[in-house]
Amino acid sequence: MSALLHNIFSPRNLKANLNNLSYLPRWIIVAIDIMVLVFSFTLTYMLFEGTALGYIITSNFFYFVSSLIFVNVFFFWLFRTYSGIIRHSSYIDAIKLLFSQMSVLIFFLIFNLVFELYSGYKAFLNTGLFINLVLSFCGLFLYRVVVKQTFEIYFSEKTDSKLIRTVIYGTDANAISVANALKFETPSRFKIVGFVDKNNQNASKRMLDLPILIQKKKLPALMRSVAAEAVIIADKSLSKEEQLIIVDQCLEFNYKVYAVPLISDWENQKEISQKVKNIQIEDLLERKPIVLDSKLISKQLKDKVILITGAAGSIGSEIVRQVLGFNPKTIVILDHAETPLHNLCLETLALGSQTIIKAVIADVKSKKALEKIFSDFRPQVVFHAAAYKHVPLMEDNPSQAILTNVKGTKNLADLSCKYNVKKFVMVSTDKAVNPSNVMGASKRIAEKYVQSLFLKNKKEKEEGVTKFITTRFGNVLGSNGSVVPLFTKQIAEGGPVTITHQDIIRYFMTIPEACQLVLEAGAMGNGGEIYIFDMGKPVRIIDLAKKMIKLAGFIPDKEIKIKIVGLRPGEKLYEELLNDTSKTLPTYHNKIMIAQEIQDEYENLHTEIEELIAIANFYSNDDIVGKMKKIVPEFKSMNSAFEVLDK
């Protein structure tokens, strides 16, 4: 029996039982509050009886006590003091209790005054009533504090030895909200050991009973002094550069880094704690937020019919999401991949937009299928994101690169002119610049075609010309085929992380950034331009791999190996945004420039492309690539079987 009782009331089982305890019904909370009121009244009554002053002057003792409890319960109901969960009590609950007790005091003071006017004497001692209600407030508030602290200290699921000792970078309201949210997180992840003040203004002060740490040296040194293992960046005043410095310093010493967005007043603690997540590699791009000309974009898209090809891809789907924000009349989402297109349909329909979403399964290689789409929907703006883009695959399958990237673009461009599309925005790539592979060369041929087609049409007629605009940018973080998902998968599997060359560098931007600039360039374009985007600083892929390994909590080359596997067919060490003979012109947007390329005559180029498409239908790789090199003289194959064609 003693063993059974010991097992039931052991700290571990008691903690588990109370943690599994449901929240108490409201009537139990009211009953406990009434018990506190009775206790406070009894204490006050005995106190005044001992001084011979007499708390209750009237002979109607029972009626007074009953009315005191009834009026208290009424104001409990009015201010809903019983509606809060006691274990999660806050200063709001204290304010509700204070207002309810002050209301009771005012009510009985008025009652006592009226009673004295009619009977000539008071019903009770005003001082006694005041002390009674002070004791009631203290009792009501105190038992809530005791319950709250009991659950926090003894009955939470926290096991300090398993929690990550963490400092919060920041001392503003944002940081306090994060700390409070993490305090009640279940299951807990962090043990907050202090706040870091970058302004060095709060030495020797405390917040939430935690020390405010002054940063006199680098952050890792400060974290070592309090045995912290991680930092949560919650200071909303930090610039991107300051945030990057903190992340780099912490990763150098293998400290974990977490970030949290700006907290809104309406967010509850669970929502806040869920937003505290590991810093993502996208967060470390040295880039300021992109400011769009919303009025210009809205003028182009609002109440229009928009066709988006390659809509189920990473770039196409983000264009769909962003275009939806400008309230077009109809969006036709076109792709040949059934399942991703279906998933995109479900996602867009769930948004409840007034825009009509039409999903079409078709291949851009089929001009007949495309003509049916143009005839049925009469699109006014086309965003062309459909393309084959994997460099090694296209090196092995040049015919498919031509049929999709060149013929597909030509089909869409020709039909856009036929059906009087106002703007045609093509998504291109930096690999089209001085191409070293089939994929890049195929995109460069597509660029040449739409540019020459615009110039031809402009010469032939002055009005109603379809404006062809090309947007050219580098690698997109998180897109299909990007190194980031590959590295993430390899790290999750324990490595090795494979890179092709230790000196390889790339330009990166996020999917939303790329699509924002596509919309902006499309809105500003007057036809014939090739827009290039400011991609920020180039990133060494080996540095990217090391940073991602550290962000995952591992040590590069020790816990996760990095393996050099050699350059893939057609791959360069670095990418370019301009041809050797090109210059750039600025635009009103500091992240968008116009590339001045040598423009081809439509007639000759059209003949060459028709011949190229005909050759592609015979699947003769050498003939296809040889013809491509004739159309794009700067196309020089690298690390590829087609290098022999350059001799």
DOSE-496836 format. One line per field, with one value per residue (C-alpha): x negated, z, y; residue number from 1. Coordinates in Angstrom, 1 decimal. Example, Ala and Ser with C-alpha at 12.3 -4.5 7.8 and 13.67 -1.06 7.14 Angstrom:
2
xx c(-12.3 -13.7)
zz c(7.8 7.1)
yy c(-4.5 -1.1)
k c(1 2)
end
This chain:
647
xx c(0.0 -2.8 -4.6 -1.4 -0.9 -4.5 -4.1 -1.0 -2.4 -5.9 -7.1 -7.3 -3.7 -2.3 -3.8 -2.4 1.1 1.3 -0.1 2.7 5.3 7.9 8.7 11.1 14.8 15.8 18.1 15.2 13.2 16.2 16.6 13.0 13.3 16.4 14.3 11.7 14.4 15.8 12.3 11.5 14.8 14.2 10.6 11.8 14.8 12.5 9.9 12.5 14.2 10.8 10.6 14.2 15.1 17.6 17.5 21.2 23.4 26.8 28.6 29.2 25.9 27.0 28.4 25.3 23.0 25.2 25.5 21.7 21.1 23.9 22.6 19.0 20.2 22.2 19.0 17.0 19.5 19.5 15.7 15.3 12.7 13.3 12.9 9.1 7.1 5.6 2.3 1.9 2.9 1.5 1.6 4.9 6.5 5.1 6.7 10.0 9.9 9.0 11.8 14.3 13.3 13.3 16.8 17.9 16.4 18.1 21.4 21.5 20.2 23.2 25.5 24.1 24.7 28.3 28.9 27.6 29.9 33.0 32.2 29.9 27.0 24.6 25.1 21.4 18.0 16.6 13.0 13.9 15.4 12.2 9.9 12.3 12.0 8.3 7.9 10.3 8.3 5.0 6.5 8.0 4.8 2.5 4.0 3.9 0.2 -0.4 1.3 -0.5 -4.0 -3.3 -2.6 -5.6 -8.1 -7.0 -4.6 -5.7 -7.3 -10.6 -13.7 -16.4 -19.1 -17.5 -16.7 -18.9 -20.4 -19.6 -20.0 -17.6 -19.2 -17.1 -15.4 -12.4 -8.7 -9.4 -12.1 -9.8 -6.9 -9.3 -10.6 -7.0 -5.9 -8.8 -8.3 -4.9 -5.9 -4.9 -7.1 -9.8 -12.8 -14.7 -15.9 -16.2 -19.2 -19.2 -18.7 -21.4 -21.4 -23.3 -23.0 -24.7 -22.2 -20.7 -23.7 -22.7 -19.0 -16.7 -13.7 -11.3 -13.6 -16.4 -19.7 -20.3 -23.7 -25.9 -27.7 -31.2 -32.9 -31.7 -28.5 -30.1 -32.3 -29.2 -27.4 -30.3 -30.2 -26.6 -27.1 -24.5 -24.3 -22.1 -20.8 -17.4 -17.5 -14.4 -15.7 -13.5 -15.9 -18.8 -19.8 -20.5 -24.2 -24.2 -22.1 -24.6 -27.5 -25.8 -25.0 -28.6 -30.1 -27.9 -28.3 -32.1 -31.9 -29.1 -26.4 -22.9 -21.1 -17.3 -15.2 -11.7 -9.7 -8.2 -5.5 -2.0 0.0 2.8 0.7 1.0 -1.9 -1.6 -1.8 -4.9 -6.7 -6.0 -7.7 -11.0 -12.9 -16.4 -17.9 -17.4 -20.1 -17.6 -17.8 -21.5 -21.4 -23.0 -20.0 -17.6 -13.8 -12.5 -10.1 -7.7 -5.7 -2.4 -0.3 -2.2 -1.9 1.8 2.5 1.1 2.8 6.0 9.1 7.0 6.8 3.3 1.7 -1.2 -3.1 -5.1 -2.7 -3.3 -7.1 -8.8 -9.0 -5.7 -3.7 -5.2 -4.3 -0.7 -0.6 -1.9 0.3 3.3 2.5 3.3 6.8 6.8 10.1 8.8 5.5 4.9 2.3 0.7 -1.6 -2.1 -2.8 0.5 0.0 -1.9 0.8 3.5 1.8 1.5 5.2 6.1 3.8 5.1 8.8 8.3 7.3 10.9 9.9 12.5 10.1 11.2 8.6 8.4 6.0 4.9 2.7 0.8 -2.7 -4.2 -5.6 -2.1 -1.1 2.4 3.1 1.8 3.9 7.0 6.1 5.4 8.7 10.8 9.3 7.9 5.1 3.9 0.6 -1.6 -4.2 -6.3 -8.1 -7.9 -11.4 -13.8 -16.5 -18.7 -22.1 -23.4 -20.1 -19.9 -23.5 -22.4 -19.1 -19.6 -16.6 -14.3 -16.0 -15.3 -11.7 -10.7 -12.9 -13.0 -10.0 -7.8 -8.8 -8.3 -4.8 -3.8 -5.4 -3.7 -0.3 -0.7 -1.1 1.8 4.2 3.1 1.5 0.4 -2.7 -4.7 -7.2 -9.8 -11.7 -15.3 -18.6 -22.1 -23.2 -22.1 -25.0 -28.1 -26.6 -28.7 -25.9 -23.0 -20.4 -21.9 -22.3 -18.6 -17.4 -19.7 -18.1 -14.6 -15.7 -16.9 -13.7 -11.3 -13.4 -13.7 -9.9 -9.1 -11.4 -9.9 -6.3 -7.2 -8.5 -5.4 -2.7 -2.7 0.0 1.2 -2.2 -2.8 -5.5 -8.0 -10.1 -12.8 -13.9 -17.3 -18.5 -20.7 -20.1 -17.0 -17.3 -14.8 -13.7 -13.6 -17.1 -18.7 -21.7 -19.9 -17.3 -20.0 -22.3 -19.5 -18.7 -22.4 -22.8 -19.7 -21.1 -24.4 -26.4 -28.5 -27.6 -28.7 -29.9 -31.4 -34.4 -35.9 -36.1 -32.7 -30.6 -27.0 -24.6 -21.5 -18.1 -15.0 -11.9 -9.7 -12.5 -12.9 -9.2 -8.7 -11.3 -9.7 -6.4 -8.2 -10.2 -7.1 -5.2 -7.9 -8.9 -8.0 -9.1 -12.3 -14.2 -16.3 -16.2 -18.9 -18.5 -20.9 -21.7 -23.8 -27.2 -28.3 -28.4 -31.1 -29.2 -31.6 -31.0 -27.3 -27.6 -29.7 -27.2 -24.2 -26.0 -26.6 -23.0 -21.9 -24.1 -27.0 -30.7 -31.8 -34.3 -34.0 -30.4 -29.3 -31.9 -32.2 -33.1 -34.4 -32.9 -34.1 -32.4 -29.3 -29.0 -28.4 -29.0 -31.0 -33.0 -31.0 -28.0 -27.6 -24.6 -26.0 -27.7 -31.2 -29.9 -26.9 -26.3 -23.7 -21.2 -19.7 -16.0 -14.0 -14.3 -17.8 -17.7 -16.7 -18.9 -18.5 -21.1 -21.9 -22.5 -23.3 -19.9 -19.3 -17.2 -14.0 -14.0 -17.5 -17.0 -13.5 -14.9 -17.8 -15.5 -13.1 -16.0 -17.2 -13.7 -13.6 -17.0 -15.9 -13.0 -15.7 -17.4 -20.9 -22.8 -25.9 -23.9 -21.6 -24.4 -26.4 -23.4 -23.0 -26.6 -26.0 -23.0 -24.8 -28.5 -29.5 -28.3 -31.5 -30.9 -32.8 -33.5 -31.2 -31.4 -30.4 -33.7 -35.0 -32.5 -34.3 -37.5)
zz c(0.0 0.9 -2.3 -4.3 -2.5 -3.1 -6.8 -7.1 -5.3 -6.6 -8.1 -11.6 -11.5 -9.8 -12.4 -15.2 -13.6 -13.2 -16.7 -18.1 -15.9 -18.0 -17.3 -14.4 -15.2 -14.6 -11.7 -9.7 -10.3 -9.1 -6.0 -5.1 -5.5 -3.2 -0.6 -0.8 -0.3 2.8 4.2 3.6 5.2 8.3 8.7 8.4 10.8 13.4 13.0 13.8 16.5 18.2 18.2 19.4 16.4 14.8 11.1 10.7 12.3 11.1 12.7 9.3 9.4 7.2 4.5 4.4 4.0 1.4 -0.6 -0.4 -2.0 -4.5 -5.7 -5.9 -8.1 -10.3 -10.9 -11.4 -14.2 -15.6 -15.8 -16.6 -14.0 -14.0 -17.8 -17.8 -17.3 -13.9 -14.8 -17.6 -15.6 -16.6 -15.7 -17.6 -15.0 -12.2 -13.8 -14.2 -10.5 -9.5 -11.5 -10.0 -6.4 -7.0 -8.5 -5.4 -3.1 -5.0 -5.0 -1.2 -0.5 -2.4 -0.7 2.8 2.0 0.9 3.9 6.3 4.7 5.2 8.6 10.2 10.7 8.6 7.7 8.0 8.6 5.4 6.5 7.2 3.8 2.2 4.1 3.4 -0.4 -0.3 1.4 -1.1 -4.0 -2.5 -1.8 -5.3 -7.0 -4.7 -5.2 -9.0 -8.7 -6.5 -9.0 -12.0 -10.3 -9.1 -12.6 -14.0 -11.4 -10.4 -12.9 -16.3 -18.6 -18.7 -18.1 -17.9 -18.7 -22.1 -23.0 -25.2 -23.0 -25.1 -25.0 -26.7 -28.7 -28.0 -25.1 -26.8 -26.7 -29.5 -27.4 -24.3 -26.3 -27.6 -24.1 -22.7 -25.5 -25.1 -21.4 -22.0 -25.0 -24.8 -25.2 -24.3 -26.5 -24.8 -21.4 -21.6 -19.6 -20.5 -22.9 -24.9 -25.1 -28.1 -26.8 -23.5 -21.6 -19.1 -17.1 -13.8 -14.8 -15.2 -17.4 -16.6 -13.7 -16.2 -16.5 -19.3 -20.7 -22.1 -25.3 -24.8 -26.9 -29.8 -29.1 -28.8 -25.9 -24.1 -24.8 -23.4 -20.1 -19.5 -21.0 -23.7 -26.7 -28.9 -29.7 -30.8 -32.9 -31.8 -32.1 -34.8 -35.1 -36.4 -40.0 -42.4 -42.2 -38.3 -38.5 -40.9 -38.6 -35.6 -37.6 -39.0 -35.6 -34.0 -36.8 -36.6 -33.0 -33.8 -31.8 -33.0 -34.4 -34.5 -35.9 -35.3 -37.3 -36.0 -33.4 -33.8 -30.8 -31.7 -31.9 -29.1 -27.4 -29.4 -32.7 -31.5 -30.3 -33.6 -35.5 -33.6 -36.2 -37.4 -39.5 -43.2 -45.8 -47.6 -44.6 -45.1 -48.6 -48.3 -49.8 -48.8 -49.3 -52.8 -53.2 -56.0 -58.0 -57.1 -59.0 -62.3 -61.9 -60.9 -64.0 -66.1 -64.3 -62.6 -64.3 -67.1 -68.4 -67.6 -69.1 -67.1 -68.6 -66.5 -63.8 -61.7 -61.4 -58.6 -60.5 -62.3 -59.2 -57.3 -60.2 -59.9 -56.2 -56.7 -59.8 -57.7 -55.3 -58.1 -58.7 -62.4 -64.0 -65.0 -64.6 -67.0 -65.4 -68.0 -67.4 -68.6 -65.1 -63.8 -60.0 -59.3 -61.4 -59.4 -56.1 -57.3 -58.2 -54.7 -53.1 -55.2 -54.7 -51.0 -51.0 -51.8 -54.4 -56.8 -59.7 -62.0 -62.0 -65.1 -65.1 -68.5 -69.1 -72.3 -73.7 -75.2 -78.0 -79.3 -81.3 -81.9 -78.2 -77.5 -80.3 -78.7 -75.3 -76.9 -78.9 -75.8 -73.2 -75.2 -72.7 -72.5 -70.6 -70.9 -68.4 -70.0 -67.4 -69.0 -69.8 -69.4 -67.2 -65.8 -67.5 -67.4 -68.7 -71.6 -72.5 -73.0 -74.6 -76.8 -79.0 -76.0 -75.1 -78.6 -78.9 -75.5 -74.9 -78.5 -80.4 -77.3 -76.9 -80.7 -80.6 -77.7 -79.2 -82.6 -81.1 -78.8 -81.9 -83.7 -80.8 -79.9 -76.5 -74.9 -73.1 -73.3 -70.4 -70.8 -67.9 -69.0 -67.2 -66.7 -68.4 -71.7 -71.4 -73.3 -73.0 -72.2 -72.4 -74.5 -72.0 -71.8 -75.6 -76.1 -73.9 -75.7 -79.0 -77.5 -76.3 -79.8 -81.4 -79.2 -79.4 -83.2 -83.5 -81.6 -83.8 -87.0 -85.8 -84.6 -88.1 -89.8 -87.7 -85.2 -82.8 -81.2 -81.2 -78.6 -76.3 -75.8 -72.6 -71.4 -67.7 -67.0 -63.6 -61.9 -59.5 -57.4 -53.9 -53.2 -56.8 -58.4 -59.2 -56.9 -54.8 -51.5 -51.5 -52.6 -49.8 -47.3 -48.3 -48.2 -44.7 -43.4 -44.7 -42.9 -45.9 -47.8 -49.3 -52.9 -54.8 -58.3 -57.7 -54.7 -56.6 -58.3 -57.6 -58.3 -57.9 -55.9 -55.1 -53.5 -55.4 -54.2 -55.0 -58.6 -59.3 -57.8 -60.2 -63.1 -62.4 -62.1 -65.3 -67.1 -66.0 -67.0 -70.3 -73.6 -75.7 -77.0 -73.7 -71.9 -68.2 -65.9 -62.1 -59.4 -57.9 -55.0 -54.2 -55.8 -53.4 -53.3 -53.3 -50.9 -48.4 -48.9 -48.1 -45.0 -43.8 -44.3 -42.4 -39.5 -39.6 -39.3 -36.1 -37.5 -38.0 -41.7 -42.7 -39.3 -38.7 -42.3 -45.1 -48.2 -51.3 -54.6 -57.5 -60.5 -62.9 -64.7 -68.5 -69.7 -66.2 -65.7 -62.6 -62.7 -64.4 -66.1 -66.6 -69.7 -72.9 -73.6 -76.1 -74.0 -72.0 -69.5 -69.1 -65.7 -65.0 -62.3 -60.2 -58.7 -58.9 -62.6 -65.6 -69.4 -71.3 -74.7 -76.8 -80.5 -82.2 -85.1 -88.2 -87.9 -91.4 -91.2 -87.5 -88.3 -91.1 -88.9 -86.0 -88.4 -89.6 -86.0 -85.0 -88.1 -87.1 -83.5 -84.8 -86.1 -82.6 -84.1 -81.2 -83.0 -85.9 -83.3 -81.3 -84.4 -85.7 -82.2 -82.3 -85.7 -84.4 -81.1 -82.1 -78.5 -77.5 -76.5 -74.8 -71.6 -70.0 -72.6 -75.5 -77.8 -77.3 -80.5 -82.4 -81.4 -83.1)
yy c(0.0 2.4 1.6 2.3 5.7 6.6 5.7 7.9 10.9 10.7 14.0 12.5 11.1 14.1 16.3 14.1 14.0 17.7 18.4 16.2 17.9 19.7 23.4 23.8 24.6 28.2 27.4 25.9 29.2 31.2 28.9 29.4 33.2 33.1 31.2 33.9 36.6 34.8 34.4 38.1 39.2 37.0 38.3 41.9 41.3 39.7 42.6 45.3 43.2 43.1 46.9 47.3 49.5 47.1 46.5 45.8 48.5 47.4 44.5 42.9 41.0 38.1 40.3 42.5 39.5 37.9 41.2 41.6 38.2 38.7 42.1 40.7 37.8 40.3 42.3 39.1 38.3 41.9 42.0 38.2 37.7 34.0 33.5 33.5 30.2 30.6 28.9 31.4 34.5 37.8 41.5 41.7 39.4 41.6 44.7 42.9 42.0 45.5 47.0 44.5 45.3 49.0 48.8 46.8 49.5 52.3 50.5 49.9 53.4 54.8 52.3 53.3 57.0 56.4 54.1 56.8 59.5 57.4 55.7 58.3 55.8 53.8 50.2 49.4 51.1 52.5 51.9 48.3 47.9 49.4 47.0 44.1 44.7 45.3 41.9 40.4 41.7 40.5 37.1 36.7 37.9 36.0 32.5 33.1 33.9 30.9 28.5 30.1 29.9 26.3 25.2 27.1 25.9 22.4 21.0 22.1 19.6 21.4 19.3 22.0 19.5 18.9 22.5 24.7 27.5 30.6 34.3 36.7 39.4 42.5 44.3 45.8 44.7 42.2 40.4 40.4 38.9 36.1 35.4 35.1 32.9 30.5 30.4 28.7 26.6 23.0 21.0 23.5 23.9 26.8 27.9 31.6 32.8 36.5 39.4 41.0 44.9 46.1 49.8 49.0 51.1 48.7 47.3 45.7 45.7 42.8 41.9 39.0 38.3 37.6 39.6 42.1 41.3 44.2 43.4 44.8 42.2 39.9 38.0 34.6 35.8 37.0 33.7 31.8 33.8 32.6 29.1 29.8 27.5 29.5 33.0 34.2 37.4 39.3 43.0 44.6 47.6 45.4 46.1 43.3 43.9 43.7 40.6 39.0 39.9 38.2 35.1 34.8 35.3 32.6 30.1 30.5 29.1 26.6 28.4 27.9 30.9 31.4 34.2 35.5 38.0 41.2 40.3 41.7 42.7 40.3 37.2 34.7 32.9 29.7 31.6 33.5 30.4 28.6 31.4 31.0 29.0 28.3 31.0 30.0 30.4 32.7 35.1 35.5 37.1 40.5 42.3 45.1 44.5 45.1 48.1 47.6 50.2 48.6 51.2 50.5 46.7 47.0 49.0 46.2 43.3 44.4 43.1 41.5 38.0 36.6 33.5 31.9 29.1 26.7 27.7 24.6 25.2 27.0 30.3 30.0 29.1 32.1 34.4 33.0 33.9 37.4 38.1 37.1 39.9 42.4 41.2 40.1 39.0 35.6 33.6 30.8 28.5 26.2 23.3 19.8 18.4 17.1 16.7 20.0 21.8 20.2 21.1 24.7 24.8 23.6 26.2 29.2 28.2 28.0 31.7 32.7 35.2 36.7 36.0 33.1 30.4 28.2 25.3 23.9 20.9 21.5 21.4 24.6 22.4 21.9 25.0 23.6 23.2 26.7 28.2 26.7 28.3 31.7 31.5 30.5 32.9 35.8 36.6 40.2 39.5 36.4 35.4 32.6 30.6 27.1 25.8 22.9 24.3 21.5 22.0 18.3 16.9 19.3 18.6 15.0 15.9 18.9 18.1 18.6 21.9 23.2 21.9 23.3 26.3 27.5 26.1 26.5 30.1 30.7 29.2 31.4 34.5 34.0 33.4 36.4 38.6 36.9 37.3 40.9 40.1 43.5 42.2 39.0 38.6 35.8 34.4 33.8 33.0 34.3 31.0 32.6 35.0 33.7 30.3 27.3 24.7 23.7 24.9 28.4 28.6 27.5 30.3 32.8 31.8 32.3 35.7 36.6 35.5 37.5 40.6 40.4 39.6 42.8 44.9 43.5 44.1 47.6 48.5 47.1 48.8 51.7 50.6 47.4 45.8 43.1 44.2 41.5 41.8 39.4 39.1 37.6 36.5 33.9 31.0 31.0 29.7 26.9 26.5 23.0 22.0 24.6 23.5 24.5 21.6 19.2 20.3 20.2 16.6 15.6 17.1 15.4 12.1 12.7 13.8 14.0 17.4 17.3 20.4 20.4 22.7 24.5 27.8 27.7 30.9 31.7 34.7 33.9 35.4 34.1 32.9 35.8 38.4 37.0 37.0 40.5 41.8 39.9 41.7 45.1 44.7 43.5 46.6 49.0 47.4 49.1 46.1 44.7 45.1 42.4 43.3 42.1 42.1 43.1 39.7 41.1 39.6 36.3 33.4 30.7 27.4 25.8 28.7 28.2 24.5 25.2 27.8 25.4 22.6 25.0 26.2 22.6 22.3 20.3 20.9 21.0 18.3 16.6 15.7 16.3 15.9 18.1 16.2 17.8 15.8 17.8 20.2 18.8 18.9 22.5 24.0 27.2 28.3 31.5 33.0 36.3 38.7 40.5 39.4 40.6 43.2 44.3 47.5 48.3 51.2 52.1 52.2 54.0 50.8 50.4 46.6 46.5 47.4 47.0 45.0 46.5 43.4 43.3 42.7 40.3 40.8 38.8 37.2 35.6 34.5 33.1 31.0 29.7 28.8 27.0 24.9 24.3 23.0 20.8 19.3 18.8 16.6 14.2 14.0 14.3 15.9 17.0 18.6 20.3 21.8 22.7 24.8 26.4 27.5 29.1 31.1 32.0 32.5 33.2 29.6 27.8 24.4 23.7 20.3 18.8 16.3 19.2 21.0 19.3 21.4 24.6 23.6)
k c(1 2 3 4 5 6 7 8 9 10 11 12 13 14 15 16 17 18 19 20 21 22 23 24 25 26 27 28 29 30 31 32 33 34 35 36 37 38 39 40 41 42 43 44 45 46 47 48 49 50 51 52 53 54 55 56 57 58 59 60 61 62 63 64 65 66 67 68 69 70 71 72 73 74 75 76 77 78 79 80 81 82 83 84 85 86 87 88 89 90 91 92 93 94 95 96 97 98 99 100 101 102 103 104 105 106 107 108 109 110 111 112 113 114 115 116 117 118 119 120 121 122 123 124 125 126 127 128 129 130 131 132 133 134 135 136 137 138 139 140 141 142 143 144 145 146 147 148 149 150 151 152 153 154 155 156 157 158 159 160 161 162 163 164 165 166 167 168 169 170 171 172 173 174 175 176 177 178 179 180 181 182 183 184 185 186 187 188 189 190 191 192 193 194 195 196 197 198 199 200 201 202 203 204 205 206 207 208 209 210 211 212 213 214 215 216 217 218 219 220 221 222 223 224 225 226 227 228 229 230 231 232 233 234 235 236 237 238 239 240 241 242 243 244 245 246 247 248 249 250 251 252 253 254 255 256 257 258 259 260 261 262 263 264 265 266 267 268 269 270 271 272 273 274 275 276 277 278 279 280 281 282 283 284 285 286 287 288 289 290 291 292 293 294 295 296 297 298 299 300 301 302 303 304 305 306 307 308 309 310 311 312 313 314 315 316 317 318 319 320 321 322 323 324 325 326 327 328 329 330 331 332 333 334 335 336 337 338 339 340 341 342 343 344 345 346 347 348 349 350 351 352 353 354 355 356 357 358 359 360 361 362 363 364 365 366 367 368 369 370 371 372 373 374 375 376 377 378 379 380 381 382 383 384 385 386 387 388 389 390 391 392 393 394 395 396 397 398 399 400 401 402 403 404 405 406 407 408 409 410 411 412 413 414 415 416 417 418 419 420 421 422 423 424 425 426 427 428 429 430 431 432 433 434 435 436 437 438 439 440 441 442 443 444 445 446 447 448 449 450 451 452 453 454 455 456 457 458 459 460 461 462 463 464 465 466 467 468 469 470 471 472 473 474 475 476 477 478 479 480 481 482 483 484 485 486 487 488 489 490 491 492 493 494 495 496 497 498 499 500 501 502 503 504 505 506 507 508 509 510 511 512 513 514 515 516 517 518 519 520 521 522 523 524 525 526 527 528 529 530 531 532 533 534 535 536 537 538 539 540 541 542 543 544 545 546 547 548 549 550 551 552 553 554 555 556 557 558 559 560 561 562 563 564 565 566 567 568 569 570 571 572 573 574 575 576 577 578 579 580 581 582 583 584 585 586 587 588 589 590 591 592 593 594 595 596 597 598 599 600 601 602 603 604 605 606 607 608 609 610 611 612 613 614 615 616 617 618 619 620 621 622 623 624 625 626 627 628 629 630 631 632 633 634 635 636 637 638 639 640 641 642 643 644 645 646 647)
end
